[in-house]
Amino acid sequence: MVLLLFVDLDPDLAALRPLAGFFVLRTEGASAGSLPTLAQAYAPVAPDVSVNPLIFRVRKVATALRAPEVRVAASITHQGLASRLWSIALGCATLYGAVPDLDARLLRWDADGSAPDDLFLTDVRRLPGDAPALADVVLHGHLVPLAAALRARHNLAPGLLRGNAASALAGAARELDRWARRHGRTDVAVRARSLTSELLAHPLLSGAGNLDGTAFRRRSCCLYYRVPGGGVCGDCCFTRPPRSSPRAPSG
């Protein structure tokens, strides 16, 4: 039997800081006040990079990676945001036993920034830390509208985006497991694996891949292999970059 050592959800979410990187969420900073919210990023607007942070981010990623087509950058943008959101939610659920309300209207996004300086939560409101709450907060609150916004402009298959979401969740769980084992927090490792397994069975993620312990193998490809020098990711459905087919399976 593993004893879960939960603490109160504090307004600074300080328990996430030792995890670093994608797990950290800032809850302060006057500079964030002028940033758009993720709700604005998901909303259908005129294709103007000055008012649409999602369009700006995809173009920024495309330029940085020299992506051969914009949809490749759109997929990688999607997976990056999914990784941030799952990391924050899963980290809070395992360390606090609760998650903050990550309503897209409360999260400000610096589309020109990188983790952990890209997201700011304007108000910390406690929600339960169980799998249904995480699904509601991340899947329904973010990944569904994010996928819709990207698919409206780019030729991304639903299976590809489902695979990205599942891969991002499994990746967050794997990093939590590594941290927990280094710091003797077996409770965190067990909790992360349990929540991840339950979430991957959710209808919006079911069938996206196979989880074995902390190892995950997805049934689709994020298209990163099409980036110059990109290769395949560790959980890709491919064992080596395809040679003949220009399009990866969508799952």
Secondary structure, DSSP 8 states (H G I E B T S, - for coil): ----------TT-GGGGGG-GGG--B---GGGGGS-BHHHHHS---S-TTT-HHHHHHHHHHHHHT-SSHHHHHHHHHHHHHHHHHHHHHHHHHHTSEEE---TTTEEE-TT--TTSSEEES---EEE-SHHHHIIIIIIIIIHHHHHHHHTTS---HHHHHHHHHHHHHHHHHHHHHHHHHTT-HHHHHHHHHHHHHHHTSTTTTTSEEEETTEEEESS--SGGGSTT----TT-S-SS--SS-SS----
